[in-house]
Amino acid sequence: MGYVVGLSKAKTRAEEERMLAMSLFHEIEESKRVVEVITNKEHFGEWVRTHDVIGLDMRWEALAQKSESYLTFVLNSIEDTLPSPSVLKCWRLANEHESRCPLGCGQAGSLKHILACCPVAHSEKENRIKWRHDSILFAIYNAIRTRTNSKGEEPPCQGRNAGAEEPPEHSTVFRTVSGSPAVTKPTTAKRDTAILDMANDWKIQFDLELQAGSPAPDNFPAEVAVVSGRGSRPDGIMWSMEKKIVVWIELTSPWDENLTKNHYLKKNRYNRLAIDLREGKHHGVKWKVHPFYVEVGCKGWINQQPWHSMCKQLGFTTKDEKSLTRSVQTAACLCSQVIFQKRYTKVWEKQALLSAFVDGDKAGSIPRRGGISKISDEERTELSQFATKRQSVGQDSDWQPPKTYFETGPSSCKTPLFEAQ
């Protein structure tokens, strides 16, 4: 049929030495590049300061499902080359006054400040930062709901190896030299029971406004403990009165460099509550407490170890974990995209939670609406006019930047970004 097995030619010693030298040269140049970014780049170098994270899925089959505006935002956010006020100043398109926070807090208007650190944004009645946090939490809530609702349809999931194939009935039998079957000690892998499979009476309470007009719960379940104040209300709580098990999930969506820092801050905040419940200081009942503290950065990067531990102990399969990971990353990026697009909007209107959760069997049906499109010719002309106008009117002028791109974004983004769930 024309099929020919190719024979690989053995490399000579000189070729092997050359390949080794080239690999060493590549490592040296890569190290120099990283050192240059860390030591000399005030901007555009945040990507080298993040370790042990789950990055965005950049495979071609995954990128093909995303819109062009989504990819434009994600790629530019990694290098910090989005047109934030601080970057515009670096590009000589804004003066010192124009490089400050658009919401008026007086701090530098960097991408980090706009997406995660602005005190004005955090103090809004309708909080844009909390909207992103709640949208990510909504994806986790949907995944847990799906997991608990499917318990009655299939046998309990035993940890990460659920659904693994049993050994074949006709397996190879080893025999001794004399021909008699060899005696082997059977070995079975120890499997830990998933937390969600330990009980059938789970109650779930998340700090979300799941229905219009119904406020989110703001108190710890009274039948478990009566507590109040700082460190008394995690984002999501699940408990079983029959088995006396309580599980909570505390989510943080910080700037990606602060994932590890925020993990230990939240762990320290709720540590006392976990100890009191285990010792039976509330209602005299000793609870089995399983706390999880997870971090999904505002650009979609995830603190790897806590996230993997949560998915494993709750009983998510590998397929489900990948689906949930993709969902929370999509929610984080899309929400940050909208927050950046509306960075000059001082009054934030209430937005419906973005549901980016996709079931493992429906992977691929990810929302593709909204965001910042590629700069059109008209917007590029307006940018040029903005630079020229600013230079002509002087540094102290009150003239404002063009609103077409800098405030509302392209005209294609003026429609509602997300439909109510």
C-alpha positions in Angstrom: 0.0 0.0 0.0 3.0 2.3 -0.3 3.7 2.3 3.4 7.4 2.4 4.1 9.0 2.3 7.6 11.6 5.1 7.8 14.9 4.2 9.4 16.3 6.9 11.7 19.9 7.7 11.1 22.1 7.5 14.1 23.5 10.9 15.1 27.2 11.3 15.2 29.0 12.5 18.3 29.6 15.9 16.7 25.9 16.3 16.0 25.0 15.3 19.6 27.5 17.8 21.0 26.1 20.5 18.7 22.5 19.8 19.9 23.6 19.9 23.5 25.4 23.2 23.0 22.4 24.7 21.3 20.1 23.7 24.1 22.4 25.2 26.7 22.6 28.4 24.6 18.8 28.5 24.5 18.5 28.2 28.3 21.1 30.9 28.8 19.4 33.3 26.5 16.0 32.5 28.1 17.4 33.2 31.5 18.9 36.5 30.4 15.5 37.5 28.9 13.7 36.8 32.2 16.3 38.6 34.3 16.0 41.6 31.9 12.3 41.7 32.4 12.4 41.3 36.2 15.1 43.9 36.8 14.6 46.6 34.2 10.9 46.5 33.2 8.6 48.6 35.3 5.7 47.6 33.0 4.9 44.7 30.8 6.7 42.1 32.9 4.1 40.7 35.3 4.0 37.4 33.5 7.4 36.3 34.9 6.3 36.8 38.5 3.6 34.2 38.7 4.4 30.5 39.5 2.4 27.3 40.2 -0.7 28.5 38.5 -3.1 27.0 36.0 -2.8 29.1 32.9 -5.4 29.7 30.2 -6.0 27.0 27.6 -4.2 28.2 24.6 -4.7 25.1 22.4 -5.9 25.8 18.9 -9.1 23.8 19.4 -9.8 25.9 22.5 -8.9 29.2 20.8 -11.2 28.4 17.9 -14.2 28.6 20.2 -13.4 32.1 21.4 -14.2 35.4 19.7 -11.6 37.7 18.3 -12.3 40.4 21.0 -11.8 37.8 23.8 -8.4 36.8 22.4 -7.4 40.4 21.9 -8.2 41.2 25.5 -6.5 38.1 27.0 -3.3 38.3 25.0 -2.9 42.0 25.7 -3.7 41.6 29.4 -0.9 39.1 29.8 1.7 41.5 28.5 -0.1 44.5 30.0 -0.4 46.3 26.7 -4.1 47.2 27.0 -4.7 51.0 26.6 -5.0 51.7 30.3 -4.3 55.3 31.4 -0.8 54.3 32.7 0.1 52.6 29.4 -1.2 55.5 27.4 1.2 57.7 29.4 4.1 55.3 28.5 3.0 55.6 24.8 3.0 59.5 25.2 -0.7 59.6 24.6 -1.6 60.9 28.0 -0.2 63.4 30.5 0.2 62.9 34.2 -3.3 63.9 35.1 -4.8 61.7 32.4 -2.8 58.7 33.6 -4.7 58.6 36.9 -7.6 56.3 37.8 -10.6 57.1 35.6 -12.9 56.7 38.6 -11.2 59.6 40.5 -9.4 57.9 43.4 -6.2 59.7 42.4 -4.0 56.6 42.0 -2.2 55.5 38.9 -4.6 54.0 36.4 -2.8 50.7 35.7 -4.4 47.5 34.6 -3.9 46.0 38.0 -5.6 49.0 39.6 -8.6 49.0 37.3 -9.2 45.2 37.5 -8.6 44.6 41.2 -7.4 47.4 43.4 -9.4 50.6 42.9 -11.0 51.6 46.3 -13.8 53.5 44.5 -14.7 50.4 42.5 -14.8 48.3 45.7 -17.0 50.8 47.5 -19.7 51.1 44.8 -23.2 50.2 45.6 -23.3 48.0 42.6 -19.7 46.6 42.9 -18.1 45.7 39.6 -15.3 43.8 41.3 -17.8 41.7 43.3 -19.8 41.1 40.1 -16.8 39.3 38.6 -16.2 37.4 41.9 -19.9 36.3 42.0 -19.9 35.2 38.4 -16.9 32.9 39.1 -18.6 31.7 42.3 -21.8 31.0 40.2 -19.8 28.6 38.0 -18.6 26.7 41.1 -22.1 26.6 42.5 -23.5 25.2 39.3 -20.8 22.5 39.2 -21.5 21.5 42.7 -25.3 21.4 42.1 -24.7 19.2 39.1 -22.4 16.9 41.1 -24.9 16.5 44.0 -27.9 16.1 41.7 -26.2 13.3 39.7 -25.6 11.1 42.8 -28.8 9.2 42.5 -28.2 8.4 38.9 -25.0 6.5 39.3 -23.0 4.7 41.9 -21.1 6.9 44.4 -17.9 8.4 43.0 -14.9 7.1 44.8 -12.3 9.9 44.5 -10.5 10.7 41.3 -10.5 7.1 40.0 -14.3 6.9 39.6 -15.3 5.1 36.5 -12.0 3.4 36.0 -12.2 0.1 34.1 -12.0 -3.1 36.1 -9.2 -5.6 35.3 -10.0 -8.0 32.4 -11.5 -11.3 33.4 -8.9 -13.3 31.5 -5.6 -11.9 32.7 -2.1 -13.2 32.3 -1.2 -15.9 34.9 2.5 -16.1 35.8 3.9 -19.6 36.6 7.0 -20.9 38.3 9.7 -22.9 36.5 8.0 -26.1 37.6 4.8 -25.0 35.9 2.7 -24.3 39.0 0.9 -21.0 39.3 2.9 -18.4 41.1 1.3 -17.1 44.4 1.0 -13.4 44.3 -0.4 -11.1 46.9 -3.4 -9.2 45.6 -2.9 -5.5 45.7 -5.7 -2.9 45.5 -5.3 0.8 45.3 -6.8 2.6 48.3 -9.4 5.0 47.2 -10.7 7.8 49.4 -14.4 8.4 49.4 -15.3 11.8 48.0 -16.8 14.3 50.5 -20.0 14.8 48.6 -20.6 11.0 48.7 -20.4 10.8 52.5 -24.0 12.0 52.9 -27.3 12.3 51.1 -28.9 15.2 52.9 -26.6 18.0 51.7 -27.8 21.6 52.1 -26.1 24.2 50.0 -26.0 27.9 50.7 -23.9 30.3 48.5 -23.5 34.0 48.9 -25.3 34.7 45.6 -28.5 36.4 44.5 -29.7 33.4 42.5 -33.2 34.9 41.8 -34.2 38.5 41.0 -35.3 40.2 44.1 -34.1 37.6 46.5 -31.1 38.9 48.6 -28.1 36.7 49.1 -27.9 35.0 52.5 -25.5 36.9 54.8 -25.4 34.7 57.9 -23.7 31.4 58.7 -26.3 28.5 58.9 -27.8 28.9 62.4 -28.3 25.1 62.8 -24.5 24.7 62.5 -23.3 27.7 64.4 -24.4 31.2 65.5 -21.5 33.4 64.6 -21.1 37.0 63.3 -18.4 39.5 62.4 -15.3 39.2 60.3 -14.4 35.6 59.3 -17.9 34.2 59.9 -19.4 33.9 56.5 -17.5 32.0 53.7 -18.7 32.4 50.1 -20.2 28.9 49.9 -21.3 26.5 52.6 -22.5 22.8 52.4 -23.5 20.9 55.4 -25.1 17.5 56.4 -27.0 17.3 59.7 -27.1 13.5 59.6 -23.3 13.0 59.2 -22.3 16.3 61.0 -20.1 17.4 58.1 -19.6 21.0 57.0 -17.8 22.1 53.9 -17.1 25.7 52.9 -15.5 27.3 49.9 -13.9 30.8 50.1 -13.2 32.3 46.7 -10.9 35.2 46.0 -10.4 36.9 42.6 -7.2 39.0 43.1 -4.5 40.3 40.8 -2.6 37.3 39.6 0.6 38.0 41.5 -1.3 37.9 44.8 -2.8 34.4 44.5 -0.7 32.8 47.2 -0.8 35.8 49.5 -4.6 35.9 49.5 -4.8 32.2 50.0 -3.0 32.4 53.4 -4.9 35.6 54.4 -8.3 33.9 53.9 -7.1 30.7 55.5 -6.1 32.7 58.6 -9.4 34.5 58.7 -11.5 31.4 58.9 -9.1 29.2 60.9 -10.7 30.0 64.3 -14.2 29.1 63.0 -13.0 25.7 61.8 -11.3 25.0 65.2 -14.4 25.9 67.2 -16.6 23.7 65.1 -14.3 20.7 65.4 -14.1 21.2 69.2 -17.9 21.4 69.5 -18.1 25.0 70.8 -21.3 25.7 68.9 -24.4 23.8 70.1 -22.2 21.2 71.7 -21.8 19.3 68.4 -18.5 18.4 67.0 -18.4 18.8 63.2 -16.1 17.4 60.6 -14.9 20.5 58.8 -13.5 20.6 55.3 -12.5 24.2 54.4 -11.3 25.1 50.9 -9.7 28.3 49.9 -9.4 28.8 46.2 -8.1 31.7 44.1 -9.1 32.6 40.5 -7.2 35.6 39.3 -8.8 38.5 37.5 -7.0 37.4 34.3 -8.1 33.8 34.6 -5.0 32.2 36.3 -5.8 29.8 39.1 -3.8 28.9 42.2 -3.1 25.3 41.2 -2.6 23.3 44.4 -5.7 24.5 46.4 -7.9 24.2 43.3 -6.8 20.7 42.5 -7.2 19.7 46.1 -10.8 21.0 46.2 -11.9 19.3 43.0 -10.3 16.0 44.1 -11.8 15.9 47.6 -15.3 16.9 46.4 -15.2 14.0 44.0 -15.0 15.7 40.6 -13.7 13.5 37.8 -10.8 14.7 35.7 -13.2 15.6 33.0 -15.4 17.6 35.3 -12.4 19.4 36.8 -11.2 20.5 33.4 -14.7 21.7 32.5 -15.0 23.7 35.7 -11.5 25.1 35.3 -12.4 26.3 31.8 -15.7 27.7 33.1 -14.2 29.9 35.9 -11.4 31.1 33.7 -13.8 32.1 31.0 -16.0 33.9 33.5 -13.0 35.7 35.0 -11.7 36.9 31.7 -15.1 38.0 30.2 -16.0 39.9 33.4 -12.5 41.6 33.5 -13.0 42.4 29.8 -16.2 44.3 30.5 -14.7 46.0 33.6 -11.8 47.3 31.5 -14.1 48.4 28.7 -16.2 50.4 31.1 -13.2 51.9 33.0 -14.4 55.4 32.3 -18.0 54.6 33.5 -18.3 56.1 37.0 -21.8 54.7 37.7 -21.8 50.9 37.4 -25.2 49.5 36.6 -26.3 46.1 38.0 -25.3 43.2 35.8 -26.7 39.7 35.7 -24.3 37.0 36.8 -22.4 35.6 33.9 -22.9 31.8 33.7 -19.9 30.4 32.0 -20.4 26.9 33.5 -20.5 24.1 30.9 -21.2 20.5 31.8 -18.5 18.0 31.0 -20.7 16.5 28.2 -21.4 19.9 26.7 -17.9 21.3 26.6 -17.5 23.9 23.9 -20.8 25.8 24.5 -19.0 28.7 26.0 -20.4 32.2 25.8 -18.8 34.4 23.1 -20.6 37.7 23.5 -19.3 41.0 24.6 -15.8 42.5 24.9 -13.4 44.8 23.2 -13.2 44.3 19.5 -10.1 45.0 17.3 -9.5 48.7 16.8 -11.2 49.9 13.7 -9.8 52.4 11.2 -12.1 55.1 12.6 -11.0 54.4 16.2 -7.3 54.4 15.1 -7.9 57.8 13.5 -9.5 59.1 16.6 -6.6 57.9 18.7 -4.3 59.9 16.5 -6.5 62.9 16.7 -6.5 62.6 20.5 -2.7 62.6 20.7 -2.5 65.6 18.4 -5.2 67.5 20.2 -3.7 66.9 23.6 -0.3 68.2 22.5 -1.9 71.3 21.0 -4.1 72.3 24.0 -1.4 71.9 26.5 -0.9 70.0 29.7 -3.4 71.9 31.9 -6.4 71.6 29.6 -9.7 70.0 30.7 -10.2 68.4 27.3 -11.3 64.8 27.6 -10.2 61.8 25.6 -12.6 60.5 22.9 -15.4 58.4 24.3 -15.8 56.1 21.3 -12.9 53.9 22.3 -11.7 55.1 25.7 -15.0 55.0 27.5 -17.8 52.9 25.8 -15.6 50.8 23.5 -16.5 50.1 19.9 -20.0 50.6 18.7 -20.5 46.9 18.4 -20.3 46.6 22.2 -23.1 49.0 23.0 -25.7 46.3 23.0 -26.4 44.4 26.3 -23.4 42.2 26.9 -25.1 39.4 28.8 -28.6 38.3 29.0 -30.3 37.7 32.4 -30.1 34.1 33.5 
